[in-house]
Amino acid sequence: MPALHDLASRAYFGNSVGRYAEALLIFVVLLTVLPFVRLALSRRLHRLKPDQSPTAIELTIRLLDHTTRLFIVAVSAYLALKTLELRPRADHVIDLLITIAFWVQAAMWGMQAARFVIDRRIGSRARAEDLPTTAILRFMSLLLVWALAVLMLLANLGVNITALVTSLGIGGVAFALAIQSVLSDILASLAIAWDKPFLLGDELHFGDVNGTVEHIGIKSTRLRSIDGEQIIIGNSQLLTLQIRNFGRARELRTTLTLTLAFDTPPPALRDFPALVERAVRALPAARFDHCWLRGLGASGFDFEVSLFDTAPAQTRPLQVQQQFTIQLLEELQRAGMGFASPGSPVLARAHPPAATDKAGPAA
């Protein structure tokens, strides 16, 4: 025992062997306990109910899962070495290393937080793979996080970053002016990825262009028109237009004008709205709105008919109108009615025959 006591009391580099042993024990304990603490917190958060701030819980779990083993080793070594009496130069090196380890880990946490926000925002309606600009959005967020982490690291190391930030700002303005048109399209693509005014497969109408979105790129968006050709338009130009997105329509309204002949009897005119409603209700994906006698037209009685396509995503254009027309013709045939056509008879008041001359054949 005296020999062991003498060994523990021996000093090397300003610290006894016993203090080195205590520091080693602290390092081993922390290196063992901290991973178990991280694992216990993660399991505890996984067991929480979904109604207990699910967004904050999911973000915390992701940050815990991406806490690296190297960072845990660095924290354990730092706390253990701080129990020793070290020279100022060695103490400064230890502070420098733990600062670097912390900001690297902070950058990884920030990167995961940015990815979590982007996935939550874009994954709410579509998969992240469905939007090519999502990769650009992730890359820019990663670049921003690491740039901030490096600047904060340099500031904590005592480096004057004011001149560096100023030079980067001037260079960035000059670069942005040089590629202004390209940059505007790139920013517009990020706006499309974030705000999602349209998605792949949506049918867009703007101006005289009707087409389905095939690809959303970094600089341009490609559409396939109903005639078959491909339409390419810049993202910045696309966002300045007033776009009608039929891909997100829950229902599409169709309004028709039906004309019945003037010789149609009043009871048939009175029953015609109910006949049209029966024809609409017989369709698989249609909803009746109204059928009104609008007035007298040039060739007959004009009725305004309005119906809705209740499944526009599953039906082709004009498919519901075609089904309605065929069903209405069948209903009219059963009712003994028909549409007016050019040259159809127009009812007029009958006049008595003119008086004939008594001369008979001479008259």
C-alpha positions as CSV (number, residue, x, y, z in Angstrom):
1,M,0.0,0.0,0.0
2,P,2.8,2.5,0.7
3,A,4.2,1.8,-2.7
4,L,0.8,2.4,-4.3
5,H,0.5,5.6,-2.3
6,D,3.9,6.7,-3.4
7,L,3.0,5.9,-7.1
8,A,-0.2,7.9,-6.9
9,S,1.6,10.9,-5.3
10,R,4.2,11.1,-8.1
11,A,3.7,14.2,-10.2
12,Y,4.2,14.4,-14.0
13,F,3.7,17.7,-15.9
14,G,2.2,19.3,-12.8
15,N,-0.3,16.6,-11.9
16,S,-0.1,13.5,-9.8
17,V,-0.7,10.0,-11.0
18,G,-3.8,9.9,-8.9
19,R,-5.3,12.9,-10.6
20,Y,-4.5,11.4,-14.0
21,A,-6.4,8.3,-12.8
22,E,-9.4,10.3,-11.7
23,A,-9.4,12.1,-15.1
24,L,-9.3,8.8,-16.9
25,L,-12.1,7.4,-14.7
26,I,-14.3,10.5,-15.5
27,F,-13.6,10.1,-19.2
28,V,-14.6,6.4,-19.1
29,V,-17.7,7.1,-17.1
30,L,-18.9,9.9,-19.3
31,L,-18.1,8.0,-22.5
32,T,-20.3,5.1,-21.1
33,V,-23.1,7.2,-19.6
34,L,-23.7,9.8,-22.3
35,P,-24.6,7.3,-25.1
36,F,-27.0,5.6,-22.7
37,V,-28.6,9.0,-21.8
38,R,-29.0,9.8,-25.5
39,L,-30.6,6.4,-26.2
40,A,-32.9,6.6,-23.2
41,L,-34.1,10.1,-24.2
42,S,-34.8,8.9,-27.8
43,R,-36.8,5.9,-26.6
44,R,-38.7,8.1,-24.2
45,L,-39.6,10.5,-26.9
46,H,-40.7,7.6,-29.2
47,R,-43.2,6.4,-26.6
48,L,-44.9,9.8,-26.2
49,K,-48.4,10.2,-27.6
50,P,-48.7,11.9,-31.0
51,D,-50.8,14.8,-29.6
52,Q,-47.9,16.0,-27.4
53,S,-46.2,18.4,-29.8
54,P,-45.4,15.9,-32.6
55,T,-43.3,18.3,-34.6
56,A,-41.1,19.2,-31.7
57,I,-40.8,15.6,-30.6
58,E,-39.8,14.4,-34.1
59,L,-37.3,17.2,-34.5
60,T,-35.7,16.4,-31.1
61,I,-35.5,12.7,-31.9
62,R,-33.8,13.5,-35.2
63,L,-31.3,15.8,-33.5
64,L,-30.5,13.1,-30.8
65,D,-30.1,10.5,-33.5
66,H,-27.6,12.7,-35.3
67,T,-25.4,13.5,-32.3
68,T,-22.2,11.9,-33.3
69,R,-20.1,9.6,-31.3
70,L,-17.1,11.8,-32.0
71,F,-18.8,14.7,-30.3
72,I,-19.5,12.6,-27.2
73,V,-15.9,11.6,-27.1
74,A,-14.8,15.2,-27.4
75,V,-17.1,16.3,-24.6
76,S,-16.0,13.5,-22.3
77,A,-12.3,14.2,-22.9
78,Y,-12.8,18.0,-22.4
79,L,-14.6,17.5,-19.0
80,A,-12.0,15.0,-17.9
81,L,-9.0,17.1,-18.9
82,K,-10.4,20.2,-17.2
83,T,-9.9,18.5,-13.9
84,L,-6.2,18.6,-14.4
85,E,-3.7,21.4,-13.9
86,L,-2.5,22.2,-17.4
87,R,-0.2,24.7,-18.9
88,P,-1.9,27.7,-20.5
89,R,-0.8,26.6,-24.0
90,A,-2.2,23.1,-23.5
91,D,-5.4,24.5,-22.0
92,H,-5.8,26.8,-25.0
93,V,-5.4,23.9,-27.4
94,I,-8.1,21.9,-25.5
95,D,-10.5,24.9,-25.7
96,L,-9.7,25.2,-29.4
97,L,-10.5,21.6,-30.1
98,I,-13.7,21.5,-28.1
99,T,-14.9,24.7,-29.9
100,I,-14.2,23.1,-33.3
101,A,-16.0,19.9,-32.2
102,F,-19.0,21.9,-30.9
103,W,-19.5,24.0,-34.1
104,V,-19.1,21.0,-36.3
105,Q,-21.8,19.2,-34.3
106,A,-23.9,22.4,-34.3
107,A,-23.7,22.5,-38.1
108,M,-24.8,18.9,-38.3
109,W,-27.8,19.7,-36.0
110,G,-28.7,22.8,-38.2
111,M,-28.4,20.7,-41.3
112,Q,-30.8,18.1,-39.9
113,A,-33.2,20.8,-38.7
114,A,-33.3,22.4,-42.2
115,R,-33.8,19.1,-43.8
116,F,-36.6,18.3,-41.3
117,V,-38.4,21.6,-42.2
118,I,-38.0,21.1,-45.9
119,D,-39.3,17.5,-45.7
120,R,-42.3,18.6,-43.6
121,R,-43.1,21.4,-45.9
122,I,-42.7,19.6,-49.2
123,G,-43.7,16.1,-48.1
124,S,-47.2,17.4,-46.9
125,R,-48.6,17.1,-50.4
126,A,-45.9,15.3,-52.5
127,R,-42.9,13.3,-52.1
128,A,-39.6,15.1,-52.0
129,E,-38.4,13.1,-55.1
130,D,-41.4,14.6,-57.1
131,L,-39.8,18.0,-57.2
132,P,-36.3,18.3,-58.6
133,T,-35.8,21.7,-57.1
134,T,-36.0,20.1,-53.6
135,A,-32.3,19.0,-54.1
136,I,-31.4,22.6,-54.8
137,L,-33.3,23.8,-51.7
138,R,-31.5,21.3,-49.5
139,F,-28.1,22.2,-51.0
140,M,-28.7,25.9,-50.4
141,S,-29.8,25.3,-46.8
142,L,-26.8,23.0,-46.2
143,L,-24.5,25.7,-47.7
144,L,-26.1,28.4,-45.5
145,V,-25.8,26.3,-42.3
146,W,-22.2,25.4,-42.8
147,A,-21.3,29.0,-43.8
148,L,-22.8,30.3,-40.6
149,A,-21.1,27.6,-38.6
150,V,-17.7,28.4,-40.1
151,L,-18.2,32.1,-39.5
152,M,-19.2,31.5,-35.8
153,L,-16.3,29.2,-35.4
154,L,-13.9,31.8,-36.7
155,A,-15.4,34.5,-34.5
156,N,-15.0,32.2,-31.4
157,L,-11.4,31.6,-32.4
158,G,-10.7,35.3,-32.3
159,V,-10.6,35.9,-36.0
160,N,-12.0,39.3,-37.2
161,I,-14.7,38.2,-39.7
162,T,-16.0,41.8,-40.5
163,A,-13.6,42.3,-43.4
164,L,-14.3,38.7,-44.7
165,V,-18.1,39.2,-44.6
166,T,-17.7,42.6,-46.3
167,S,-15.6,41.2,-49.1
168,L,-18.0,38.2,-49.5
169,G,-20.9,40.6,-49.7
170,I,-19.4,42.8,-52.4
171,G,-18.3,39.7,-54.4
172,G,-21.8,38.2,-54.1
173,V,-23.5,41.4,-55.3
174,A,-21.2,41.5,-58.4
175,F,-21.8,37.8,-59.1
176,A,-25.6,38.2,-58.7
177,L,-25.6,41.1,-61.2
178,A,-23.6,39.0,-63.7
179,I,-26.1,36.1,-63.6
180,Q,-29.3,38.1,-62.9
181,S,-31.6,36.3,-65.3
182,V,-30.3,32.8,-64.3
183,L,-30.5,33.7,-60.6
184,S,-34.1,34.9,-61.0
185,D,-35.1,31.6,-62.5
186,I,-33.3,29.7,-59.8
187,L,-35.0,31.7,-57.0
188,A,-38.3,31.2,-58.8
189,S,-37.8,27.4,-58.8
190,L,-37.1,27.6,-55.1
191,A,-40.4,29.6,-54.7
192,I,-42.2,26.9,-56.7
193,A,-40.7,24.1,-54.5
194,W,-41.6,25.9,-51.3
195,D,-45.0,27.4,-52.1
196,K,-46.1,24.6,-54.5
197,P,-48.5,26.6,-56.8
198,F,-48.5,23.5,-59.0
199,L,-47.2,19.9,-59.0
200,L,-46.1,17.4,-61.5
201,G,-49.2,16.2,-63.5
202,D,-51.3,19.3,-62.9
203,E,-53.1,20.8,-65.9
204,L,-52.2,24.5,-66.3
205,H,-54.0,27.1,-68.4
206,F,-52.4,30.5,-68.9
207,G,-52.9,32.8,-71.9
208,D,-53.5,30.6,-74.9
209,V,-51.4,27.7,-73.4
210,N,-53.0,24.5,-72.1
211,G,-50.7,21.8,-70.9
212,T,-49.8,19.3,-68.2
213,V,-46.6,19.8,-66.1
214,E,-44.0,17.2,-67.0
215,H,-40.9,18.6,-65.3
216,I,-40.0,21.4,-62.8
217,G,-36.4,22.3,-63.3
218,I,-34.0,24.7,-61.8
219,K,-34.3,27.2,-64.6
220,S,-37.4,26.3,-66.5
221,T,-40.6,24.3,-66.4
222,R,-41.7,21.9,-69.1
223,L,-45.4,21.3,-70.0
224,R,-47.0,18.9,-72.5
225,S,-49.8,20.6,-74.4
226,I,-53.0,18.9,-75.4
227,D,-51.8,18.9,-79.1
228,G,-48.7,16.9,-78.1
229,E,-45.8,19.5,-78.4
230,Q,-43.6,20.4,-75.4
231,I,-43.8,23.9,-74.0
232,I,-40.8,25.3,-72.1
233,I,-41.1,28.4,-70.1
234,G,-38.8,30.1,-67.6
235,N,-39.7,29.8,-63.9
236,S,-39.5,33.5,-63.3
237,Q,-41.7,34.3,-66.3
238,L,-44.2,31.5,-65.2
239,L,-44.7,33.0,-61.7
240,T,-45.6,36.4,-63.2
241,L,-48.5,34.9,-65.1
242,Q,-52.0,34.3,-63.9
243,I,-52.2,30.5,-63.9
244,R,-55.4,28.5,-63.8
245,N,-54.6,25.1,-62.2
246,F,-57.1,22.5,-63.1
247,G,-55.1,19.8,-61.5
248,R,-56.3,20.8,-58.0
249,A,-60.0,21.3,-59.0
250,R,-62.3,19.3,-56.8
251,E,-65.2,19.8,-59.3
252,L,-65.4,21.3,-62.8
253,R,-68.5,23.1,-63.9
254,T,-70.0,22.8,-67.4
255,T,-72.7,25.1,-68.6
256,L,-74.7,24.3,-71.7
257,T,-77.5,26.0,-73.6
258,L,-80.2,23.6,-74.9
259,T,-82.9,24.8,-77.3
260,L,-86.3,23.2,-77.7
261,A,-88.5,23.8,-80.7
262,F,-91.2,26.4,-80.5
263,D,-93.9,23.8,-81.0
264,T,-93.0,22.1,-77.7
265,P,-96.1,22.1,-75.6
266,P,-96.1,23.9,-72.1
267,P,-96.3,20.6,-70.1
268,A,-93.2,19.4,-71.8
269,L,-91.4,22.7,-71.1
270,R,-92.4,22.4,-67.5
271,D,-91.1,18.8,-67.2
272,F,-87.9,19.4,-69.1
273,P,-85.7,20.5,-66.0
274,A,-86.7,17.3,-64.2
275,L,-85.8,15.3,-67.3
276,V,-82.4,16.9,-67.5
277,E,-81.8,16.3,-63.8
278,R,-82.6,12.6,-64.2
279,A,-80.1,12.4,-67.1
280,V,-77.4,14.0,-64.9
281,R,-78.0,11.8,-61.9
282,A,-77.7,8.7,-64.1
283,L,-74.0,9.6,-64.8
284,P,-71.3,8.0,-62.6
285,A,-69.3,11.2,-61.8
286,A,-71.6,14.2,-62.2
287,R,-73.7,16.5,-60.0
288,F,-76.7,18.4,-61.2
289,D,-76.8,22.2,-60.5
290,H,-79.7,23.8,-62.3
291,C,-81.8,23.9,-65.5
292,W,-83.6,27.1,-66.1
293,L,-85.7,28.5,-69.0
294,R,-83.6,31.5,-70.0
295,G,-86.1,32.8,-72.6
296,L,-86.9,32.8,-76.3
297,G,-84.1,32.3,-78.7
298,A,-83.8,32.6,-82.4
299,S,-85.0,29.1,-83.1
300,G,-86.8,28.0,-79.9
301,F,-86.9,28.0,-76.1
302,D,-83.4,28.3,-74.6
303,F,-82.6,26.4,-71.4
304,E,-79.5,27.0,-69.4
305,V,-78.1,23.7,-67.9
306,S,-75.3,23.6,-65.4
307,L,-73.7,20.4,-64.1
308,F,-70.4,19.5,-62.3
309,D,-67.8,16.9,-63.0
310,T,-67.2,15.5,-59.5
311,A,-64.0,13.6,-60.4
312,P,-62.0,15.7,-62.8
313,A,-58.8,13.9,-62.0
314,Q,-60.2,10.5,-63.2
315,T,-62.2,11.7,-66.2
316,R,-60.9,13.0,-69.5
317,P,-61.8,16.5,-70.8
318,L,-65.4,16.6,-72.3
319,Q,-66.0,13.0,-71.1
320,V,-68.8,14.0,-68.7
321,Q,-70.3,16.3,-71.4
322,Q,-70.4,13.4,-73.8
323,Q,-72.0,11.0,-71.3
324,F,-74.6,13.7,-70.5
325,T,-75.4,14.3,-74.1
326,I,-76.0,10.6,-74.8
327,Q,-78.1,10.1,-71.7
328,L,-80.1,13.2,-72.4
329,L,-80.9,12.0,-76.0
330,E,-82.2,8.7,-74.5
331,E,-84.4,10.6,-72.0
332,L,-85.7,12.9,-74.8
333,Q,-86.4,9.9,-77.0
334,R,-88.4,8.2,-74.3
335,A,-90.3,11.5,-73.7
336,G,-91.0,12.1,-77.4
337,M,-89.2,15.4,-77.5
338,G,-86.4,16.8,-79.7
339,F,-84.1,19.7,-80.1
340,A,-84.8,22.7,-82.3
341,S,-82.9,22.9,-85.6
342,P,-82.5,25.6,-88.3
343,G,-85.8,25.8,-90.3
344,S,-87.9,24.3,-87.5
345,P,-91.5,25.6,-87.6
346,V,-92.4,28.8,-85.7
347,L,-95.9,29.1,-84.5
348,A,-98.0,32.0,-85.8
349,R,-101.6,33.1,-85.6
350,A,-103.8,31.5,-88.3
351,H,-105.6,33.9,-90.7
352,P,-109.1,33.1,-92.3
353,P,-109.0,32.3,-96.1
354,A,-109.5,35.3,-98.4
355,A,-113.1,35.8,-100.0
356,T,-113.3,34.4,-103.5
357,D,-114.9,36.2,-106.5
358,K,-118.3,34.9,-107.6
359,A,-117.0,34.5,-111.1
360,G,-115.5,31.3,-110.0
361,P,-112.9,30.0,-112.5
362,A,-112.2,33.4,-113.8
363,A,-111.4,34.7,-110.4
